[in-house]
Amino acid sequence: MSTPRIYRGLGRREHAGWIMGLTPLQALLCVVLGAPVLWAISGGRFADAAILLLVCGTIAALVVVPVRGRPAMRWLAHLVLYEVGIITGWSRWQSKAAAGAAVDPDEPDLPGVLQRVSFPDGPQFRDVGRVCLIHDTAEGRWGAAARLTHSGVGMLSDEQCERLANRLGNLLLSLGHREVVDRLSLVVRTVPDDGSEYEVWRSDHEVPDAPALARQASAELDRVIGNVSVRHELFVVVSGPEDKLRKPAAAAGGGVAGRALALYRVLDGLEDPLKALGARTVEWLDGPGMAEALRTGFNPAARAALATAHERGTSGRGLEKAVAGPAFAPSPAARSYTHDGFTTVSYAVLMPEAGTLFGSLGPLLAVRTAGERRCLAIHYEVLDARRAQRAVRGNRFRTGVVTDYKRRKGFSTTAMDERDAQGAAAQERAVAAGHSVVRFAVASSVTVPSGWNVEDHAARLENDASGRFRLLRLELAQDAAFVAAVLPVGIGLPRQRGGLL
């Protein structure tokens, strides 16, 4: 019998250190900081050398020593910015509608990093209507989001999971061959269900003269199954950089409409690959659909009212963009983010060195308490052929230099060095054979009402990841981490090399 395929090498850092785990910049700073100490010792000024060693050693430790994924100097800078934001009130948020100010219904009113994102409506797309575009003005990216219906992979066999994994790889490879888009994000959210939506549907469809035994059986099923059932929302976001969209957009007429038409050509070709991955329907979000996806991300309780309005046909033109964000969000705590009466804790999910299986992220979505919401987001960026070749050549050169230097100096190479060298060579051969290199980041979060003890639910999420993945709590950046883990806007991969967020 065939065994499940194990995917290894996923936890390799983008920007690994060359010299004793240090980057060239860190090594240069250490040399610069050590020069005054050596100069004082050579001049016989040992007292001055001791003072310089204390000062320069402290600075070097701040630059070099990593603390939970970030150097100590970066922690210090982030802490200063965090405290400045709290003192000045920059990190507090209240929507214009909640404050009673005049608002434009088509102008989003969103907090934090979402203020850099605009959501213009594109022209008509086939027979599905106008698609809401996602314009990240900071990174210069244009994208679109879709809501998918999918049955999940929990009940699939190993052969079926292997088939889906191959199809996902083909989809990512096809993105690398396109000239317009290069990023794809998958966002899965569990839906806290208080039963109100079902009660509305049941009251509208209940048969008055139904037998008493049928009513009793239905009520018993509601008690037994309804309390433990979990619903899911699945979104996919595709986006491309402005420099790749500029020429095809100019040929299509320029402006927002031209960029939309250039994206539409890609969206039209993505529906079949997404359905090959098991998606039954692919619904590209318009303005009200995007507003609902954002609103229910900030306020999970809002979904029941929105679903009831849709069920009874009282939603009108849909939710306006001006009320897509939260009504109020206080200054985020260092380890959590509070929004509209809910509190969220977000993590970066680090891949294990031993490898992982397709579908192994599923336990991170296992809700343990009714009313709890869990989210999982996977962000992919496919490098084009030129960037992929440059990346694998640089990685192979780095591992080769380190291995050769140790051998010349008489040091034995470790098993990790040999594994990195073999992995770099295998990756270079794969790129030469026509495959591509994919940057990716995974974020996960848990959301509960603010009156609950969020640390208990965060600990349960960590327990579910224990032995499978390592969760890195994104402290001092919980508001930005919330966007990466919960909202389908395509934000979550850093622009520069080095890690998540």
N, C-alpha and C positions, 0 to 999 in steps of 0.2 A: 504494500500500500504506500502511496506517495505521502510524504510528510509536508506540513505547511512550510512555505518558503519564509526564511528569516531575512529581513532587510537590515543589513549592517552598514556602518559608516554614516548613519544619519546624524550622529552627534558631533561630527567634525566641525571645529570652529572655522569661521571664515578667515579670521585674521590671527592665526596661531603665531606664537612667539618663536623667534629664530634662536636666540641666545639664552639658554637656561630658562626658557619659557617667556622671555621678555621680547617685546616688539623692538624693532630697530630704534624707534623714538625713545622708548623707555631705557634701552641700553645706553643711548647717547646721553640722556639726562643723568644717568648714574655716573658715567665717565666725567661729565662736566661737574657734578657735585663732588666727586672724589678728588678732582684735581687740586682744589684749595687745601684739602687735608694733606695730600702728599707733598704739596709745595711747602707747607708749614713744617712738616716732619723733616724734609730735606734741609731746611734752614735751621734746624735745631730748636724751633719754637714749639716745644711739646705742649705747653699750656694752651697756646692758641690752637694747636692741632686738636686737642681734646674738645675745646669749645666748638671748633668748626665741625668736628666729627659728630657732636651732639646735634648741631643745627642741620647740617647737610644730611646726616643719617635719618633724622625725622622727616625731612622733605622727601628723601629717597623712598622711605617706607610708605609715605602717602602716595607716591607715584606708582610704586611697584606692587605693594601688598594688595591682593584682591580680597574683597569682603562681599560675599554673597553675589558674585557675578560682576561687581563693579570695583574699580580701584578706589582706595580710600580718598584720594583727591577728588574723584568724581562724586563720591558720596558727600564730601564736604560742600562742593559746589551746589549739588542738588538740595542739600539741607538748607543752605543759605537762601536759595531761590524759593524753596517751600515756605520758609519762615517769612520772607519778604512778602509773598503772596497773601499769607494770612494776616500780617500786620496791616498791609495796605488795603485789604479787602478785595484784591484782584481775583482771588479764587472763589469768592462767594458768587452765587448766581440766583437771579430771580427773573423770570420771563417778563416781557413787556405786558403781555395780556394779564398776568397775575398782578402786576403793578398798576393796572388801569390805564396804561398808555395806549395811544393809537398804534395799530399794527397794520401792515400790509398782509392780506391773507396768503399771498403767494411768496412772501419773504420768510424763509426759515429763521427762527429765533432759537439758537442752540448754544450751549455752554462750551467752555474749554477749547480743545483742539478742533471741535466741529465748527467753530467760527470761521475757520479758513476754508470751509467747504460750502459751495453753492450747489443748488439743485434746479437748474433750468430744465424746462420741458422741451424735448425734441419734437420734430415734426411727426406726422403719421408714420407708423411702422406696420406695414402690411395691413392686416385687418384687426390688429390688437389695440390700436389707438396710439396715443402719444406716450413715449417712454421718458421717464425722468432720468436725466443725466446726472452724474456725480462728478463735480469739478473740484478737485483738490488744488486750490490756488497756490499753496505753499510748495508742493512738489510738481505742479504743472501736469496733472494727470486727469484724464477723462475716462469715465466708466459708466456702467449700468448694472443694475441688480435684478435678479429674478427670484421668485419664490417657487420652490420645487415641492412636489409630493413624492415621497420615497418611503418604501416599506422597511428600510434599514438592512443591516447585514448580520444582525444577531442570530438569525435562524438559518443562515446560509452554510453550505458545506465548504470544506477547504478548497475544493475544485472551483466552486462558484466564486469564492473570495479571490482566488488566484486569477480567475478570468476578469473580475472587476478591477483588480490591481493592474493588470495588463492594459485594460481599456483606459484607466486613469492615466497611465504612463503614455499611451498613445495620444490622449487628449492634451497633456502637457507638452509632448513633443510637437504636436501640430501648432500649439501656440508659439513655440520657438521659431516656426517657419513662417509665421504671419508677420506682416510689417506694421500692424496697427496696435495690437494688444500684446502684453507680455506678463500680465499678472492675473491670477485667478484666486479667489478667496471663497472658502466654504464655511458657512456659519450655521451651527445647529443649536437650537434653543429648545429646552423643555418648556412646556406651557403649564403653569399652575392652574388647575381647573377646580373652581369652587362649585361646579355643577349648575350655575345659573344659566349658561347657554343651553345645556341639555334640558333644563326645566322649561325654558321658553319653547324649545322645539317640541317637547312632549305635550305641553299645554295646547300648542297649535295643531298637533296631529293626533291627539288622544281621541279614541272612539268612545262616545258616551255610554253605549250599551255593551261595553266589553265585559266578558265574564269575570266574576270575582276572583276565580282561581288564577286567571291570567294576570289580573292586577296584582295579586299577592306575589306571584312568581316574579313579575317585573320589579316590584319594590324590593324583594329580597336580592335580586341581581344588582340593583342599584347600591344596596348596602355593602354587598360583598365585593363587587368588581369596581364600582365607581370610585371608591375611596383609594384604590391602589393603582388605578390606571393612570398612565402618563402619556401626554400628547407631545408631539415634536413639531417644530418649525424648521425648515431648511431653506437657506438662501445661498445663492451663488453670485459673486460679484466679479466682473471682468473689467479691466482697465488698461489703458495704454498711455505712454508719455506724450506730451505736447509736441516734441520734436519729431516723433514718428507720425503724428496725426496731421501736422501742418500742411504737408504737400497734398495728400488725398483730400483734406478738408477744403483747401483752396480750389482744387479741381471740381469739388462738389458745390462750390458757391461761397465758401468761407463762412466765418462766424459760427455761432452755436449750431445752426442748421447743417452747415457743412461738416462739422465734427460729428454730429449725430448721424448723418448719412454714412460717413466713413465707419462709424462703430456698428451701424445697422448691418452692414455687409458681413461683419464678423459674427454678430449675434445670430444672423440667419443661419450660419453654418455651425453654430454650437448646439442647437437644440437636439439634433440627432445624436451626437456624441454623449450629451447629457442623458438622453433617454436610454442609450446603450449602457449607461452606468446604473440603470434601474429607476430613473426618474419617470414617473407616469405622466406628469404634466410639468410644463415650464411656462411660467407666467412672468413676463417682464413687467416690472413695477412702473406704474405711472406716478404722477405727483401725489394723489391721495394714498396710493399703495405704499409709496416710500414713507410718507408721513406716518402711516399706521405702523410700519415696521420700526421706525424710530421711536414713536410714542410708546408702543408696547415693550420696547427695549428698556426705556426709562421707567415705565410704570406697568408691570405685568398685570395689574388688576384692571387696566383699561381695556384689555382684550375682550373681556366678557361684555362690556357695554357696546363696543364696536361690533362684535359678532352678533349681538342681539339686534342692533340697528340694521345690519346687513340681512339678517334672517327675516325681519319684518318689513324690509324695504323702506326704512325711514332714514337711511344714511344720506340721502340727497346726492350731492356731488362728491361726497366723501370727506375725509378729514382734511382740513386746511394745513398747509405747510407751516403756518405761523404758530400752530399749537402742537407741532411734532415733538418738541423738546419737553423737558420737565418744567413744572411750575416753579419749583424752588429746589436749590441744591446748596447746602452750606459748604463752607470750606472743607475740602476733603481731609479726612484724617490720614495719618501717615500709612496706615495699614488697611484702610477700607474707604469706600466712596458711598455717600448717602445721597439719594435722589428721590424725591416725591414719596417719602415715607418708606423707602426700601433701602437696604444696605447691601453693597456688593463687594466681594473680595476677589481679586483677579490675580492670576498666576501666569508665568511663562512655563511651558511644558518642555523640559529638556529631554532629548532622546537618550536612551541607554546605550552604553558602549557595546553591550552584548548583542544588540539588535532588537528588532521588534517584529510583530506580525501584523498583517493587514486586518484592520478592525479592532486592534488592541486598545484604541482610545475609548471604546464604548463604555467601560466602567466609570469614566469621568462624567458621564451623563446619567448615571444611575441615581435617581432621586431617592433620598432616604426618608424624607418627611413630607407629608402633604402640605402644599403651600410653598415649598422650596423650588427654586429654579436654578438649573445648571445650563451653562453655555460652553460651547467649544468652537473655536475658530482656527482654521488652517489656512495660512496665506502662502501662496506659491508665486515665485517669480522665475520665469524661464529665461536664461541668458541666451542671447543670439550666438551664432557660431563663432564669431570673432572673440567675444568676451569669454565664452566657454573655453576656447583654446588657450587664451591668455591665462585664465584662472588655473587650469589643470597643469599647464607648463610651469607656472610659478610655484604651485604646490609640489610638483615633482622635483623641481630645482631645489626648493627649500629642504625637503626631506633628504635629498641626495647629498646636499652640502653638509647637513648635520651628521649624517651617517658616516661620510668619508672623513670628516674632521675627527670624529671620535675614534675611528679606526687608526688614523695616522698618529694620534696622540696616545694610543694604547688603551683607550677605554673600550669596554665591551658595550655593544649596542643592546638596549633593552628590548623586551618583547613588544612594547608599545612603539618603539622606533621602527622595528621591522614591520609591524602591522601598518603603520602610517606610510612607509615606503611602498609596501605592496599595494595598499589602497590607492595611493597616488598614481602608481604605474597602471593599475587596472582602470582607473578613471580616465587616464589619458588615452588608453586603448579604446575605451568605450566612446569617447568623444571623436576619436579618429574614425570610428566605424559609423558615425552618423548620429549618435545619441547627443543629448544636450545636458547641461548642468542646471539644476534647479535649486534656487535659494528658497528656503521655507522657514516659517515660524509658526508655532502653535501656542495658542493662549486659551486658558480655561478660567471660568468664574463660577461663583455661587452667589445667588441673590435671595435674601429673606426679608420679611417685614422688619422695619427698624426696631420694633419692640422686642424682637427675638435676640438671642445671644448669637451673633454672627460667627464668633470664634468657634463655637461648637460645630457649626455646619462647615466652616472652613477646615476644621480638623477632620471631619468625615471625608471631605474631598481629598485631603492629603492621605488619609488611610486608603482610599480607593486607588490612589496612584502609587502607593508604597509597593515596592518590589517590581513595578513596571516602568515607571517614569520618575523623574525628579521634578518636583514643582518648585519654582523660584518665585516667591512672593514679590511683586513689583512695588516695593515700598516707596513712598514719596512720589509715586506716579500712578496712583490708583485711578484717577479720573481718565488719564490717557489709556491706561490698560483696560478700563471698562469699554472704551470705544473699540479697541482692538479685539476684545473677546466677545462682545455682545452685539454690536451694531453692524449691519451689512453695508458698510461704506468703503471697504477696501483698504482701510488704514490698519497697519500692523507690522509691516516690514520696514526696517530702517533704510534710509537712502544710502548711507555709508556702510562700509563693511565693518562687522564687529559684533553683531548680535541682535537680539530682539529688542524693539522699542528703543 
